[in-house]
Every structure is written in structure tokens, then in C-alpha cells.
Amino acid sequence: RNSFLSGRRPQRTQSWNFLNHFREVGPNWVSLPQWFKQHNYTALATGKTYHPNLPPRWDQPLSWSADRPYVFAENGYPPCDRKDSLQNSMVCPSAHPDSWYADHSDASATIADLEYA
């Protein structure tokens, strides 16, 4: 994600893991969404666009427009209580409503962003 959104290879960003981010090496580099924002486009994002807190605060306010909040659901998935399923499996039956899942929150926020734009 650091490479794709910064337009630079890991050798240049020095981001090979989940411990650092491209702004540590290039604080003034323009990210892909930042370029669109600087050219009067609305730049919105939801979910794991960047790795959590890498860059800090999802690179706000540099990369994203202030029009809409950045949504990142941290619920994840409920633990699987069934003995015949893998723990934390996405295919495990659950009594939780769809809205409990991170994917539902991200999809709902993305749809709202698309309707807004």
C-alpha cells in the first residue's frame, strides 16, 4: 500500500513491513489521493487503504478530503465457537447481525461516499 499510494518502490520508501511508512522518508511526497485532492477532486477512502496508522491518522489531512469521515471498522470478525470450524474463520456461522462485521461497516461507508460524490 505504501508503494502504490506513494508511487515509489519499497527501496525508496524504506517500508518493507508494518512498522514504518513512506512519510518517514518523504514527508513532502505527494500521495496518489493527495494529487487528486490538490487538483480539485474529492478524495475519499474507507477501510484498509493504508495499513492501520501507517501513516498516522490514515494520512489525513494530506491525502483525503475533509468532506466525509475516514471510516475504518476495527471489529474484525467474531470468534468461531463451533468445534468443526476454524477459529476466526469467515465461513463460521454466527448469530451476530451483518452490521457487526467490519466488511459491512466498510461497504456501507463506501456506498455512502459514492452517493455523496
N, C-alpha and C positions, 0 to 999 in steps of 0.2 A: 504494500500500500504506500509506503514511503516513496518508493521508486516511481510508481505510477503517478501519484499525485504531485510529486515534485518534478517529474520529468528527468530525474537523474538516477544513474546506476548506483547500486549499493556501495561500490568502491568510492564513489564521490560523496554520497550522503553519510557513509560510515555507519549505516543502520543495517545490521545483519541479523538482529534479534528483536526481542520485545523489551529491550532495556533502554533504547535511546531513539531519537527521531531526527529528521532532517533539519529542523530549526536549530539544533545544537551546533551544526556545522555551517549552515547557511541561513542565518536569521533573516536575511533580506531577500532570500529567494522567493520567487512568485510561484505559488502552487497553481495547479490546473484550475480548481474552482476560484481561486483568487484572481486569476487572469480574467475569467468571465465576469466576476464581480466588478473588477476595475473597468470593464468595458460595458458597463450598464446593463448586465444581465442579472437576474435574480439567481443566486447560488444557494440551493437548499440541500440538506442532507439528513439522512436518517440511518440509524443502525451503526454497524462497524465500518464506517467509511475509512477512518484511521483506526489504528489499534487503540484501545481504551487509554486515554490520557497521554498518547504519544502522537503528535504534540499535545501539550496540556490544553484542556478545555476544547478538544477536537479542532484546534487551530482557529478558534473564534477569537476575536472578530475578523481576523485576516482573511480566512478562506470562505466564510459563509455570510450571507446577507442577514441582517438583523430582523427582517420581516417576520420570520417564523422561528420558533424554537428548534434547536437541535434535539432530536429525540433518540435516546439510547436506552432501551429497556434492559435492565440488569437481572431480571427474574431468572432467565435461563429456562430450564425445564424441570418439572417436578421429579423427585426421585421415584424410581420404579419399585413398587412394593411386591411385585409378583416374582415368585421363585423361578418361573420359566422364562423370564426376560432378562436382558442385560440391564444392569443398573444405569440410570440416566439415559436410557435408550429412548429415542424419539418415537419408537413404534410401540411403546408400552402403553396399554390402556390406562386412562386416568380419569378421575372424577372431576378434575379441575375444568373450569369453563375455558373456552378458547381465549378469552381476554387475558387469562393468566400467563399465557406463553409470550415470550419475548418476540417471536415472529409475528404474532398478532398485533402487538403494540407497534412494531416497526412498520408492518404493512398498513395499518390504519393511519399512521402518521404520514407515510409516503402518499397514500391516496389523498389525504387532506392537503398535502403540499401540491400535488398535481392539480387538484381542484382550485387551489389558490392561484397557482401560476397560470 
